[in-house]
């Protein structure tokens, strides 16, 4: 599963990204972003580049070249998450000295 994480231009911490969409493939995320793009326009103090009243209207475009905070992230599968949780659970139990 892939997620798109970008930042809302209205928040006081615009450097903070949050997940806003997910898809089965990276290409689906890229296609979705392209489908929402419009010619850049201004609305008051806001510079926007996504469809007015669309789901991404208030989001800044991602930098698809940065590795500091990637915009499109492979989060793995549900089975991956289940396996990771199970591993962490057993590591915790193994780290405890006494079983009662």
N, C-alpha and C positions, 0 to 999 in steps of 0.2 A: 504494500500500500504506500502511496506517495501523498505527501501533504504540501500545500502551499502555505508558507508563513511570511506575512508581510506586515507592515505597520500602518496603523490608522493615523492619518495626519492630524486628527483633532486631539489626540492624547498629549499630555504634557511630556511624556517620555517617548518621543517619536522613534528613538533607537530600539525600543522594545517591539519585537515582532510577535505575532500570534498566529496560530493556525486558522485559516479562513476557508480552506477547501481541501478536499481529498479526492483521489482517483486511483484507479488500478495501475496506471502507467504514468511515467514522467511526461510522455508526449501528450497525454490527455490534459495534464496541468498546463503545459505550454500552449496547447490549442485553446484552452479555456481563457487564458490570459489574453491571447490574441483576439479572441472573439469579443472581449469586453473593451478593447482599446478603441479610442476615438482620437481625433486631432486634439492636442492639448488646448485647454480653454481655462479661462479664469472665472471664478465665481466669488465676488468680493475679494478677500485676501487669499483665497485658496486657488492654487494652480492644480488643475485636475487633468487626468488623462484616460479616465474610464467613463463609460456611459453614465449619463445623468440618471439618477434614481436606480441605477444598476447595483448589484451586490458588491461591487468593488469601487463604487464612486468615491468613497472617502479614504481609499487606501493609496499610499504611494507605490509607484511601480518598483518591483524588486530589482536588485542588481544581480543579474544571473551570472556575473563573473566573479563575485566576491566569495571567498571561502570563510570569511570571518563569521558571518551568519548566513548560511545558505538559505535561499528562498524556497527551493524545491528539495524535499528531503525524503529519502526512502526510509520509512519507519518499520519495515519488515511486515511479517504476517501475524495474524492472531496466534498461530502456533509458535512463532518466534517469541512473542510476548509471554505466552503461557510457559514455555520452556525456561525463559529467563527468570520468571517469577519463582518457578519450582527450584531452580538452581540457587537463587538467593535465599529461599526458605531453608533449604538443606544446609547451605553454608552457615546460616545463622544458628541452626540447631547444632551443627558440628562445632561451633565456636563456644558453646555453652558447656561449662565443666561438668555440671551435675544434672542428671535426669532423675526425676523423682518418681 
